[in-house]
Amino acid sequence: MTSTAKRGRHRGPAAAYPLWEMLREHPARVYSVAAAAVALLAQYVTVPHEAILALAAALLGAGEVTQRVENSKTAEALRQQA
């Protein structure tokens, strides 16, 4: 009898690098992708201006969070060097 892999269980590189870990390690990259997506959406898709403004406001909030995460990572790295 042969065993079959269960669906949803990855055994390759994706299992070793979960999505949440990637988001915590690279928040600036995720933020830049989101900013580019909002810009493309505003340019090429017919969306009400209110929705674009709401997305831009949310993006500004996400930028603040990203900045704080990056600052804390930098401060932690500086403490480890000292």
PDB file with one MODEL, atoms N, CA, C and O in Angstrom:
MODEL        1
ATOM      1  N   MET A   1       0.834  -1.168   0.000  1.00  0.00           N
ATOM      2  CA  MET A   1       0.000   0.000   0.000  1.00  0.00           C
ATOM      3  C   MET A   1       0.888   1.244   0.000  1.00  0.00           C
ATOM      4  O   MET A   1       1.795   1.362   0.823  1.00  0.00           O
ATOM      5  N   THR A   2       0.629   2.154  -0.910  1.00  0.00           N
ATOM      6  CA  THR A   2       1.443   3.356  -1.001  1.00  0.00           C
ATOM      7  C   THR A   2       0.805   4.469  -0.196  1.00  0.00           C
ATOM      8  O   THR A   2      -0.418   4.589  -0.114  1.00  0.00           O
ATOM      9  N   SER A   3       1.662   5.275   0.391  1.00  0.00           N
ATOM     10  CA  SER A   3       1.136   6.401   1.160  1.00  0.00           C
ATOM     11  C   SER A   3       1.040   7.619   0.248  1.00  0.00           C
ATOM     12  O   SER A   3       1.894   7.834  -0.612  1.00  0.00           O
ATOM     13  N   THR A   4       0.026   8.384   0.439  1.00  0.00           N
ATOM     14  CA  THR A   4      -0.154   9.604  -0.350  1.00  0.00           C
ATOM     15  C   THR A   4      -0.039  10.801   0.576  1.00  0.00           C
ATOM     16  O   THR A   4      -0.441  10.743   1.739  1.00  0.00           O
ATOM     17  N   ALA A   5       0.510  11.882   0.055  1.00  0.00           N
ATOM     18  CA  ALA A   5       0.656  13.097   0.844  1.00  0.00           C
ATOM     19  C   ALA A   5      -0.706  13.737   1.068  1.00  0.00           C
ATOM     20  O   ALA A   5      -1.553  13.761   0.175  1.00  0.00           O
ATOM     21  N   LYS A   6      -0.898  14.245   2.257  1.00  0.00           N
ATOM     22  CA  LYS A   6      -2.157  14.919   2.563  1.00  0.00           C
ATOM     23  C   LYS A   6      -2.148  16.292   1.911  1.00  0.00           C
ATOM     24  O   LYS A   6      -1.118  16.964   1.857  1.00  0.00           O
ATOM     25  N   ARG A   7      -3.303  16.696   1.420  1.00  0.00           N
ATOM     26  CA  ARG A   7      -3.416  18.013   0.806  1.00  0.00           C
ATOM     27  C   ARG A   7      -3.207  19.090   1.862  1.00  0.00           C
ATOM     28  O   ARG A   7      -3.657  18.973   3.001  1.00  0.00           O
ATOM     29  N   GLY A   8      -2.509  20.142   1.445  1.00  0.00           N
ATOM     30  CA  GLY A   8      -2.297  21.262   2.344  1.00  0.00           C
ATOM     31  C   GLY A   8      -1.010  21.161   3.148  1.00  0.00           C
ATOM     32  O   GLY A   8      -0.643  22.109   3.842  1.00  0.00           O
ATOM     33  N   ARG A   9      -0.327  20.047   3.067  1.00  0.00           N
ATOM     34  CA  ARG A   9       0.934  19.904   3.802  1.00  0.00           C
ATOM     35  C   ARG A   9       2.085  19.979   2.806  1.00  0.00           C
ATOM     36  O   ARG A   9       2.275  19.094   1.972  1.00  0.00           O
ATOM     37  N   HIS A  10       2.838  21.052   2.920  1.00  0.00           N
ATOM     38  CA  HIS A  10       3.967  21.245   2.015  1.00  0.00           C
ATOM     39  C   HIS A  10       5.217  20.666   2.655  1.00  0.00           C
ATOM     40  O   HIS A  10       5.430  20.794   3.860  1.00  0.00           O
ATOM     41  N   ARG A  11       6.022  20.045   1.852  1.00  0.00           N
ATOM     42  CA  ARG A  11       7.250  19.466   2.364  1.00  0.00           C
ATOM     43  C   ARG A  11       8.491  20.121   1.761  1.00  0.00           C
ATOM     44  O   ARG A  11       9.616  19.733   2.076  1.00  0.00           O
ATOM     45  N   GLY A  12       8.290  21.091   0.914  1.00  0.00           N
ATOM     46  CA  GLY A  12       9.406  21.755   0.256  1.00  0.00           C
ATOM     47  C   GLY A  12       9.796  23.042   0.966  1.00  0.00           C
ATOM     48  O   GLY A  12       9.537  23.196   2.159  1.00  0.00           O
ATOM     49  N   PRO A  13      10.418  23.968   0.238  1.00  0.00           N
ATOM     50  CA  PRO A  13      10.874  25.221   0.837  1.00  0.00           C
ATOM     51  C   PRO A  13       9.745  26.073   1.403  1.00  0.00           C
ATOM     52  O   PRO A  13       9.970  26.855   2.327  1.00  0.00           O
ATOM     53  N   ALA A  14       8.547  25.938   0.872  1.00  0.00           N
ATOM     54  CA  ALA A  14       7.428  26.739   1.376  1.00  0.00           C
ATOM     55  C   ALA A  14       7.093  26.381   2.815  1.00  0.00           C
ATOM     56  O   ALA A  14       6.658  27.245   3.577  1.00  0.00           O
ATOM     57  N   ALA A  15       7.283  25.139   3.201  1.00  0.00           N
ATOM     58  CA  ALA A  15       6.988  24.725   4.568  1.00  0.00           C
ATOM     59  C   ALA A  15       7.995  25.313   5.545  1.00  0.00           C
ATOM     60  O   ALA A  15       7.652  25.597   6.692  1.00  0.00           O
ATOM     61  N   ALA A  16       9.224  25.495   5.105  1.00  0.00           N
ATOM     62  CA  ALA A  16      10.259  26.021   5.977  1.00  0.00           C
ATOM     63  C   ALA A  16      10.184  27.540   6.109  1.00  0.00           C
ATOM     64  O   ALA A  16      10.843  28.107   6.981  1.00  0.00           O
ATOM     65  N   TYR A  17       9.411  28.204   5.283  1.00  0.00           N
ATOM     66  CA  TYR A  17       9.356  29.662   5.282  1.00  0.00           C
ATOM     67  C   TYR A  17       7.908  30.127   5.194  1.00  0.00           C
ATOM     68  O   TYR A  17       7.451  30.532   4.125  1.00  0.00           O
ATOM     69  N   PRO A  18       7.185  30.071   6.304  1.00  0.00           N
ATOM     70  CA  PRO A  18       5.754  30.423   6.269  1.00  0.00           C
ATOM     71  C   PRO A  18       5.518  31.893   5.900  1.00  0.00           C
ATOM     72  O   PRO A  18       6.405  32.736   6.032  1.00  0.00           O
ATOM     73  N   LEU A  19       4.331  32.162   5.448  1.00  0.00           N
ATOM     74  CA  LEU A  19       3.977  33.504   4.985  1.00  0.00           C
ATOM     75  C   LEU A  19       4.101  34.543   6.089  1.00  0.00           C
ATOM     76  O   LEU A  19       4.628  35.629   5.850  1.00  0.00           O
ATOM     77  N   TRP A  20       3.632  34.238   7.279  1.00  0.00           N
ATOM     78  CA  TRP A  20       3.692  35.218   8.366  1.00  0.00           C
ATOM     79  C   TRP A  20       5.120  35.568   8.743  1.00  0.00           C
ATOM     80  O   TRP A  20       5.423  36.716   9.069  1.00  0.00           O
ATOM     81  N   GLU A  21       5.991  34.576   8.696  1.00  0.00           N
ATOM     82  CA  GLU A  21       7.394  34.842   8.991  1.00  0.00           C
ATOM     83  C   GLU A  21       7.988  35.776   7.938  1.00  0.00           C
ATOM     84  O   GLU A  21       8.751  36.683   8.271  1.00  0.00           O
ATOM     85  N   MET A  22       7.646  35.561   6.690  1.00  0.00           N
ATOM     86  CA  MET A  22       8.124  36.431   5.619  1.00  0.00           C
ATOM     87  C   MET A  22       7.593  37.853   5.809  1.00  0.00           C
ATOM     88  O   MET A  22       8.321  38.820   5.588  1.00  0.00           O
ATOM     89  N   LEU A  23       6.342  37.984   6.213  1.00  0.00           N
ATOM     90  CA  LEU A  23       5.768  39.313   6.432  1.00  0.00           C
ATOM     91  C   LEU A  23       6.471  40.028   7.581  1.00  0.00           C
ATOM     92  O   LEU A  23       6.677  41.240   7.522  1.00  0.00           O
ATOM     93  N   ARG A  24       6.836  39.292   8.616  1.00  0.00           N
ATOM     94  CA  ARG A  24       7.529  39.918   9.744  1.00  0.00           C
ATOM     95  C   ARG A  24       8.967  40.295   9.400  1.00  0.00           C
ATOM     96  O   ARG A  24       9.479  41.298   9.898  1.00  0.00           O
ATOM     97  N   GLU A  25       9.612  39.512   8.567  1.00  0.00           N
ATOM     98  CA  GLU A  25      11.005  39.775   8.232  1.00  0.00           C
ATOM     99  C   GLU A  25      11.164  40.850   7.165  1.00  0.00           C
ATOM    100  O   GLU A  25      12.182  41.543   7.146  1.00  0.00           O
ATOM    101  N   HIS A  26      10.188  41.009   6.277  1.00  0.00           N
ATOM    102  CA  HIS A  26      10.315  41.946   5.160  1.00  0.00           C
ATOM    103  C   HIS A  26       9.092  42.855   5.032  1.00  0.00           C
ATOM    104  O   HIS A  26       8.434  42.841   3.991  1.00  0.00           O
ATOM    105  N   PRO A  27       8.771  43.642   6.059  1.00  0.00           N
ATOM    106  CA  PRO A  27       7.575  44.489   5.961  1.00  0.00           C
ATOM    107  C   PRO A  27       7.707  45.592   4.910  1.00  0.00           C
ATOM    108  O   PRO A  27       6.709  45.990   4.308  1.00  0.00           O
ATOM    109  N   ALA A  28       8.907  46.083   4.685  1.00  0.00           N
ATOM    110  CA  ALA A  28       9.078  47.148   3.692  1.00  0.00           C
ATOM    111  C   ALA A  28       8.801  46.633   2.282  1.00  0.00           C
ATOM    112  O   ALA A  28       8.250  47.361   1.456  1.00  0.00           O
ATOM    113  N   ARG A  29       9.170  45.406   2.003  1.00  0.00           N
ATOM    114  CA  ARG A  29       8.901  44.834   0.684  1.00  0.00           C
ATOM    115  C   ARG A  29       7.399  44.655   0.474  1.00  0.00           C
ATOM    116  O   ARG A  29       6.876  44.945  -0.602  1.00  0.00           O
ATOM    117  N   VAL A  30       6.721  44.182   1.497  1.00  0.00           N
ATOM    118  CA  VAL A  30       5.270  43.990   1.389  1.00  0.00           C
ATOM    119  C   VAL A  30       4.580  45.343   1.208  1.00  0.00           C
ATOM    120  O   VAL A  30       3.650  45.471   0.412  1.00  0.00           O
ATOM    121  N   TYR A  31       5.041  46.344   1.948  1.00  0.00           N
ATOM    122  CA  TYR A  31       4.473  47.685   1.826  1.00  0.00           C
ATOM    123  C   TYR A  31       4.675  48.244   0.421  1.00  0.00           C
ATOM    124  O   TYR A  31       3.760  48.848  -0.140  1.00  0.00           O
ATOM    125  N   SER A  32       5.855  48.051  -0.149  1.00  0.00           N
ATOM    126  CA  SER A  32       6.102  48.595  -1.485  1.00  0.00           C
ATOM    127  C   SER A  32       5.249  47.902  -2.539  1.00  0.00           C
ATOM    128  O   SER A  32       4.808  48.542  -3.493  1.00  0.00           O
ATOM    129  N   VAL A  33       5.013  46.619  -2.380  1.00  0.00           N
ATOM    130  CA  VAL A  33       4.131  45.910  -3.313  1.00  0.00           C
ATOM    131  C   VAL A  33       2.701  46.440  -3.184  1.00  0.00           C
ATOM    132  O   VAL A  33       2.016  46.634  -4.188  1.00  0.00           O
ATOM    133  N   ALA A  34       2.254  46.673  -1.946  1.00  0.00           N
ATOM    134  CA  ALA A  34       0.905  47.212  -1.741  1.00  0.00           C
ATOM    135  C   ALA A  34       0.780  48.613  -2.329  1.00  0.00           C
ATOM    136  O   ALA A  34      -0.244  48.944  -2.927  1.00  0.00           O
ATOM    137  N   ALA A  35       1.808  49.435  -2.168  1.00  0.00           N
ATOM    138  CA  ALA A  35       1.774  50.789  -2.728  1.00  0.00           C
ATOM    139  C   ALA A  35       1.714  50.744  -4.256  1.00  0.00           C
ATOM    140  O   ALA A  35       0.977  51.512  -4.875  1.00  0.00           O
ATOM    141  N   ALA A  36       2.480  49.855  -4.851  1.00  0.00           N
ATOM    142  CA  ALA A  36       2.450  49.719  -6.305  1.00  0.00           C
ATOM    143  C   ALA A  36       1.094  49.218  -6.778  1.00  0.00           C
ATOM    144  O   ALA A  36       0.595  49.667  -7.810  1.00  0.00           O
ATOM    145  N   ALA A  37       0.495  48.295  -6.036  1.00  0.00           N
ATOM    146  CA  ALA A  37      -0.817  47.777  -6.417  1.00  0.00           C
ATOM    147  C   ALA A  37      -1.880  48.872  -6.364  1.00  0.00           C
ATOM    148  O   ALA A  37      -2.733  48.949  -7.247  1.00  0.00           O
ATOM    149  N   VAL A  38      -1.835  49.720  -5.334  1.00  0.00           N
ATOM    150  CA  VAL A  38      -2.810  50.815  -5.242  1.00  0.00           C
ATOM    151  C   VAL A  38      -2.603  51.799  -6.389  1.00  0.00           C
ATOM    152  O   VAL A  38      -3.573  52.285  -6.970  1.00  0.00           O
ATOM    153  N   ALA A  39      -1.355  52.096  -6.717  1.00  0.00           N
ATOM    154  CA  ALA A  39      -1.085  53.012  -7.835  1.00  0.00           C
ATOM    155  C   ALA A  39      -1.593  52.445  -9.156  1.00  0.00           C
ATOM    156  O   ALA A  39      -2.203  53.162  -9.949  1.00  0.00           O
ATOM    157  N   LEU A  40      -1.344  51.169  -9.390  1.00  0.00           N
ATOM    158  CA  LEU A  40      -1.839  50.544 -10.617  1.00  0.00           C
ATOM    159  C   LEU A  40      -3.357  50.495 -10.648  1.00  0.00           C
ATOM    160  O   LEU A  40      -3.973  50.724 -11.689  1.00  0.00           O
ATOM    161  N   LEU A  41      -3.952  50.199  -9.512  1.00  0.00           N
ATOM    162  CA  LEU A  41      -5.408  50.167  -9.422  1.00  0.00           C
ATOM    163  C   LEU A  41      -5.994  51.536  -9.750  1.00  0.00           C
ATOM    164  O   LEU A  41      -6.964  51.639 -10.501  1.00  0.00           O
ATOM    165  N   ALA A  42      -5.404  52.582  -9.185  1.00  0.00           N
ATOM    166  CA  ALA A  42      -5.908  53.936  -9.426  1.00  0.00           C
ATOM    167  C   ALA A  42      -5.762  54.341 -10.888  1.00  0.00           C
ATOM    168  O   ALA A  42      -6.594  55.081 -11.414  1.00  0.00           O
ATOM    169  N   GLN A  43      -4.719  53.864 -11.540  1.00  0.00           N
ATOM    170  CA  GLN A  43      -4.447  54.272 -12.914  1.00  0.00           C
ATOM    171  C   GLN A  43      -5.275  53.508 -13.939  1.00  0.00           C
ATOM    172  O   GLN A  43      -5.793  54.105 -14.883  1.00  0.00           O
ATOM    173  N   TYR A  44      -5.408  52.188 -13.764  1.00  0.00           N
ATOM    174  CA  TYR A  44      -5.952  51.357 -14.830  1.00  0.00           C
ATOM    175  C   TYR A  44      -7.347  50.783 -14.595  1.00  0.00           C
ATOM    176  O   TYR A  44      -7.949  50.236 -15.519  1.00  0.00           O
ATOM    177  N   VAL A  45      -7.860  50.898 -13.398  1.00  0.00           N
ATOM    178  CA  VAL A  45      -9.166  50.319 -13.096  1.00  0.00           C
ATOM    179  C   VAL A  45     -10.132  51.446 -12.740  1.00  0.00           C
ATOM    180  O   VAL A  45      -9.775  52.383 -12.025  1.00  0.00           O
ATOM    181  N   THR A  46     -11.333  51.346 -13.238  1.00  0.00           N
ATOM    182  CA  THR A  46     -12.338  52.348 -12.925  1.00  0.00           C
ATOM    183  C   THR A  46     -12.925  52.048 -11.546  1.00  0.00           C
ATOM    184  O   THR A  46     -13.752  51.154 -11.372  1.00  0.00           O
ATOM    185  N   VAL A  47     -12.467  52.823 -10.591  1.00  0.00           N
ATOM    186  CA  VAL A  47     -12.881  52.659  -9.202  1.00  0.00           C
ATOM    187  C   VAL A  47     -13.282  54.038  -8.697  1.00  0.00           C
ATOM    188  O   VAL A  47     -12.654  55.030  -9.067  1.00  0.00           O
ATOM    189  N   PRO A  48     -14.310  54.124  -7.864  1.00  0.00           N
ATOM    190  CA  PRO A  48     -14.683  55.433  -7.314  1.00  0.00           C
ATOM    191  C   PRO A  48     -13.514  56.085  -6.562  1.00  0.00           C
ATOM    192  O   PRO A  48     -12.704  55.401  -5.937  1.00  0.00           O
ATOM    193  N   HIS A  49     -13.446  57.402  -6.635  1.00  0.00           N
ATOM    194  CA  HIS A  49     -12.356  58.135  -6.001  1.00  0.00           C
ATOM    195  C   HIS A  49     -12.334  57.922  -4.491  1.00  0.00           C
ATOM    196  O   HIS A  49     -11.269  57.943  -3.875  1.00  0.00           O
ATOM    197  N   GLU A  50     -13.500  57.717  -3.898  1.00  0.00           N
ATOM    198  CA  GLU A  50     -13.567  57.499  -2.462  1.00  0.00           C
ATOM    199  C   GLU A  50     -12.837  56.218  -2.074  1.00  0.00           C
ATOM    200  O   GLU A  50     -12.169  56.166  -1.041  1.00  0.00           O
ATOM    201  N   ALA A  51     -12.964  55.199  -2.895  1.00  0.00           N
ATOM    202  CA  ALA A  51     -12.292  53.934  -2.607  1.00  0.00           C
ATOM    203  C   ALA A  51     -10.775  54.095  -2.723  1.00  0.00           C
ATOM    204  O   ALA A  51     -10.027  53.543  -1.916  1.00  0.00           O
ATOM    205  N   ILE A  52     -10.326  54.846  -3.720  1.00  0.00           N
ATOM    206  CA  ILE A  52      -8.896  55.084  -3.876  1.00  0.00           C
ATOM    207  C   ILE A  52      -8.364  55.881  -2.698  1.00  0.00           C
ATOM    208  O   ILE A  52      -7.277  55.591  -2.197  1.00  0.00           O
ATOM    209  N   LEU A  53      -9.112  56.881  -2.247  1.00  0.00           N
ATOM    210  CA  LEU A  53      -8.686  57.664  -1.088  1.00  0.00           C
ATOM    211  C   LEU A  53      -8.637  56.807   0.170  1.00  0.00           C
ATOM    212  O   LEU A  53      -7.732  56.962   0.990  1.00  0.00           O
ATOM    213  N   ALA A  54      -9.595  55.912   0.328  1.00  0.00           N
ATOM    214  CA  ALA A  54      -9.581  55.014   1.490  1.00  0.00           C
ATOM    215  C   ALA A  54      -8.373  54.084   1.448  1.00  0.00           C
ATOM    216  O   ALA A  54      -7.729  53.846   2.469  1.00  0.00           O
ATOM    217  N   LEU A  55      -8.069  53.561   0.264  1.00  0.00           N
ATOM    218  CA  LEU A  55      -6.889  52.713   0.127  1.00  0.00           C
ATOM    219  C   LEU A  55      -5.605  53.492   0.399  1.00  0.00           C
ATOM    220  O   LEU A  55      -4.685  52.971   1.030  1.00  0.00           O
ATOM    221  N   ALA A  56      -5.541  54.716  -0.065  1.00  0.00           N
ATOM    222  CA  ALA A  56      -4.356  55.537   0.181  1.00  0.00           C
ATOM    223  C   ALA A  56      -4.194  55.838   1.668  1.00  0.00           C
ATOM    224  O   ALA A  56      -3.076  55.824   2.184  1.00  0.00           O
ATOM    225  N   ALA A  57      -5.296  56.109   2.359  1.00  0.00           N
ATOM    226  CA  ALA A  57      -5.231  56.357   3.801  1.00  0.00           C
ATOM    227  C   ALA A  57      -4.774  55.103   4.545  1.00  0.00           C
ATOM    228  O   ALA A  57      -3.950  55.182   5.456  1.00  0.00           O
ATOM    229  N   ALA A  58      -5.307  53.954   4.156  1.00  0.00           N
ATOM    230  CA  ALA A  58      -4.873  52.704   4.780  1.00  0.00           C
ATOM    231  C   ALA A  58      -3.398  52.439   4.497  1.00  0.00           C
ATOM    232  O   ALA A  58      -2.678  51.923   5.352  1.00  0.00           O
ATOM    233  N   LEU A  59      -2.959  52.788   3.314  1.00  0.00           N
ATOM    234  CA  LEU A  59      -1.557  52.605   2.950  1.00  0.00           C
ATOM    235  C   LEU A  59      -0.648  53.512   3.778  1.00  0.00           C
ATOM    236  O   LEU A  59       0.456  53.113   4.146  1.00  0.00           O
ATOM    237  N   LEU A  60      -1.103  54.723   4.070  1.00  0.00           N
ATOM    238  CA  LEU A  60      -0.321  55.606   4.939  1.00  0.00           C
ATOM    239  C   LEU A  60      -0.199  55.026   6.343  1.00  0.00           C
ATOM    240  O   LEU A  60       0.864  55.109   6.958  1.00  0.00           O
ATOM    241  N   GLY A  61      -1.267  54.448   6.846  1.00  0.00           N
ATOM    242  CA  GLY A  61      -1.214  53.786   8.154  1.00  0.00           C
ATOM    243  C   GLY A  61      -0.278  52.591   8.140  1.00  0.00           C
ATOM    244  O   GLY A  61       0.472  52.369   9.090  1.00  0.00           O
ATOM    245  N   ALA A  62      -0.323  51.827   7.067  1.00  0.00           N
ATOM    246  CA  ALA A  62       0.573  50.673   6.943  1.00  0.00           C
ATOM    247  C   ALA A  62       2.026  51.136   6.837  1.00  0.00           C
ATOM    248  O   ALA A  62       2.931  50.459   7.324  1.00  0.00           O
ATOM    249  N   GLY A  63       2.245  52.271   6.211  1.00  0.00           N
ATOM    250  CA  GLY A  63       3.598  52.813   6.125  1.00  0.00           C
ATOM    251  C   GLY A  63       4.142  53.187   7.490  1.00  0.00           C
ATOM    252  O   GLY A  63       5.326  52.984   7.761  1.00  0.00           O
ATOM    253  N   GLU A  64       3.302  53.725   8.349  1.00  0.00           N
ATOM    254  CA  GLU A  64       3.717  54.058   9.718  1.00  0.00           C
ATOM    255  C   GLU A  64       4.091  52.801  10.492  1.00  0.00           C
ATOM    256  O   GLU A  64       5.096  52.778  11.202  1.00  0.00           O
ATOM    257  N   VAL A  65       3.290  51.768  10.354  1.00  0.00           N
ATOM    258  CA  VAL A  65       3.584  50.501  11.029  1.00  0.00           C
ATOM    259  C   VAL A  65       4.882  49.905  10.486  1.00  0.00           C
ATOM    260  O   VAL A  65       5.706  49.406  11.252  1.00  0.00           O
ATOM    261  N   THR A  66       5.059  49.957   9.192  1.00  0.00           N
ATOM    262  CA  THR A  66       6.282  49.438   8.577  1.00  0.00           C
ATOM    263  C   THR A  66       7.504  50.186   9.092  1.00  0.00           C
ATOM    264  O   THR A  66       8.533  49.576   9.381  1.00  0.00           O
ATOM    265  N   GLN A  67       7.394  51.493   9.204  1.00  0.00           N
ATOM    266  CA  GLN A  67       8.510  52.291   9.697  1.00  0.00           C
ATOM    267  C   GLN A  67       8.846  51.915  11.137  1.00  0.00           C
ATOM    268  O   GLN A  67      10.022  51.810  11.485  1.00  0.00           O
ATOM    269  N   ARG A  68       7.853  51.715  11.962  1.00  0.00           N
ATOM    270  CA  ARG A  68       8.104  51.349  13.355  1.00  0.00           C
ATOM    271  C   ARG A  68       8.752  49.970  13.466  1.00  0.00           C
ATOM    272  O   ARG A  68       9.640  49.762  14.293  1.00  0.00           O
ATOM    273  N   VAL A  69       8.307  49.032  12.634  1.00  0.00           N
ATOM    274  CA  VAL A  69       8.903  47.694  12.653  1.00  0.00           C
ATOM    275  C   VAL A  69      10.358  47.760  12.229  1.00  0.00           C
ATOM    276  O   VAL A  69      11.220  47.153  12.865  1.00  0.00           O
ATOM    277  N   GLU A  70      10.639  48.492  11.160  1.00  0.00           N
ATOM    278  CA  GLU A  70      12.012  48.611  10.686  1.00  0.00           C
ATOM    279  C   GLU A  70      12.883  49.331  11.711  1.00  0.00           C
ATOM    280  O   GLU A  70      14.041  48.957  11.898  1.00  0.00           O
ATOM    281  N   ASN A  71      12.354  50.350  12.374  1.00  0.00           N
ATOM    282  CA  ASN A  71      13.119  51.050  13.406  1.00  0.00           C
ATOM    283  C   ASN A  71      13.434  50.130  14.582  1.00  0.00           C
ATOM    284  O   ASN A  71      14.535  50.177  15.131  1.00  0.00           O
ATOM    285  N   SER A  72      12.478  49.299  14.967  1.00  0.00           N
ATOM    286  CA  SER A  72      12.730  48.383  16.088  1.00  0.00           C
ATOM    287  C   SER A  72      13.762  47.330  15.701  1.00  0.00           C
ATOM    288  O   SER A  72      14.583  46.940  16.531  1.00  0.00           O
ATOM    289  N   LYS A  73      13.735  46.862  14.452  1.00  0.00           N
ATOM    290  CA  LYS A  73      14.739  45.900  13.995  1.00  0.00           C
ATOM    291  C   LYS A  73      16.134  46.541  13.999  1.00  0.00           C
ATOM    292  O   LYS A  73      17.112  45.895  14.375  1.00  0.00           O
ATOM    293  N   THR A  74      16.223  47.798  13.584  1.00  0.00           N
ATOM    294  CA  THR A  74      17.505  48.497  13.577  1.00  0.00           C
ATOM    295  C   THR A  74      18.010  48.709  14.996  1.00  0.00           C
ATOM    296  O   THR A  74      19.190  48.488  15.271  1.00  0.00           O
ATOM    297  N   ALA A  75      17.137  49.135  15.900  1.00  0.00           N
ATOM    298  CA  ALA A  75      17.535  49.342  17.295  1.00  0.00           C
ATOM    299  C   ALA A  75      18.003  48.039  17.927  1.00  0.00           C
ATOM    300  O   ALA A  75      18.983  48.033  18.673  1.00  0.00           O
ATOM    301  N   GLU A  76      17.318  46.935  17.641  1.00  0.00           N
ATOM    302  CA  GLU A  76      17.729  45.638  18.182  1.00  0.00           C
ATOM    303  C   GLU A  76      19.085  45.229  17.645  1.00  0.00           C
ATOM    304  O   GLU A  76      19.906  44.695  18.390  1.00  0.00           O
ATOM    305  N   ALA A  77      19.336  45.467  16.374  1.00  0.00           N
ATOM    306  CA  ALA A  77      20.640  45.124  15.783  1.00  0.00           C
ATOM    307  C   ALA A  77      21.756  45.973  16.408  1.00  0.00           C
ATOM    308  O   ALA A  77      22.855  45.472  16.646  1.00  0.00           O
ATOM    309  N   LEU A  78      21.479  47.246  16.673  1.00  0.00           N
ATOM    310  CA  LEU A  78      22.479  48.107  17.295  1.00  0.00           C
ATOM    311  C   LEU A  78      22.756  47.679  18.728  1.00  0.00           C
ATOM    312  O   LEU A  78      23.897  47.759  19.182  1.00  0.00           O
ATOM    313  N   ARG A  79      21.731  47.223  19.452  1.00  0.00           N
ATOM    314  CA  ARG A  79      21.940  46.745  20.832  1.00  0.00           C
ATOM    315  C   ARG A  79      22.776  45.480  20.841  1.00  0.00           C
ATOM    316  O   ARG A  79      23.574  45.278  21.757  1.00  0.00           O
ATOM    317  N   GLN A  80      22.613  44.628  19.845  1.00  0.00           N
ATOM    318  CA  GLN A  80      23.378  43.384  19.791  1.00  0.00           C
ATOM    319  C   GLN A  80      24.843  43.663  19.498  1.00  0.00           C
ATOM    320  O   GLN A  80      25.707  42.908  19.945  1.00  0.00           O
ATOM    321  N   GLN A  81      25.149  44.723  18.763  1.00  0.00           N
ATOM    322  CA  GLN A  81      26.523  45.052  18.446  1.00  0.00           C
ATOM    323  C   GLN A  81      27.251  45.626  19.665  1.00  0.00           C
ATOM    324  O   GLN A  81      28.458  45.437  19.817  1.00  0.00           O
ATOM    325  N   ALA A  82      26.525  46.314  20.517  1.00  0.00           N
ATOM    326  CA  ALA A  82      27.148  46.976  21.676  1.00  0.00           C
ATOM    327  C   ALA A  82      27.513  46.030  22.778  1.00  0.00           C
ATOM    328  O   ALA A  82      28.042  46.453  23.806  1.00  0.00           O
TER     329      ALA A  82
ENDMDL
END
